Amino acid sequence: AQKITQTQPGMFVQEKEAVTLDCTYDTSDPSYGLFWYKQPSSGEMIFLIYQGSYDQQNATEGRYSLNFQKARKSANLVISASQLGDSAMYFCAMRPNFGNEKLTFGTGTRLTIIP
Amino acid sequence: KAGVTQTPRYLIKTRGQQVTLSCSPISGHRSVSWYQQTPGQGLQFLFEYFSETQRNKGNFPGRFSGRQFSNSRSEMNVSTLELGDSALYLCASSPGVAKVNEKLFFGSGTQLSVL
């Protein structure tokens, strides 16, 4: 079974600063995918970024980058130049690489951007 | 392209009643997954449907059921409601069977309150 741990229940960051949201995972599967989702107050989960366990480079998507350290089983999300609209819940999730498997989510981190 | 549509947005029921939630996936998407989100348990996987067949099921009692129609629309039903069923129910769709790197597209959810 997979387990995702997000140890920061809440974070406050000044606007325009960079922020790192922590995510560690536990799995015995040799191949897997890692995701980050954002959930604003509207409730909809928005996909941000994906990292495959065998990808050689860390994933980047605009202001989002993933600091993937496979040996430490961590997949931290880095948001550069934070904006007020980044205030939301952020979830780390994982899916193993064999068929018919669900996406398992962490408990989330509530990020608040301060003007 | 329209996103994932969930109806109704809010629902209030009393204990013992039953409820049906609806989800229309993105056009062309054939896989639909359902998640329950509560403050205490986080996001818990309910089930996944592909081409009208249930492919995966989470650890929920038999009171929770679902189905998918030939147009990929999905419904989930909860019978004999309990107070603990109060939650945000999220539906997500994807083009095909969930491969390791396949991202899910979520709706805004149905907020169910059981009194």
Interface residues (C-beta under 8 A of the other chain):
Chain A: S31 Y32 G33 F35 Y37 S42 G43 E44 M45 I46 F47 Y50 G52 F91 R95 P96 N97 G99 N100 E101 K102 L103 T104 F105 G106 T107 G108
Chain B: G3 S33 Y35 G42 L43 F45 E48 R55 N56 G58 L88 L90 A92 V97 A98 K99 V100 N101 K103 L104 F105 F106 G107 S108 G109 Q111
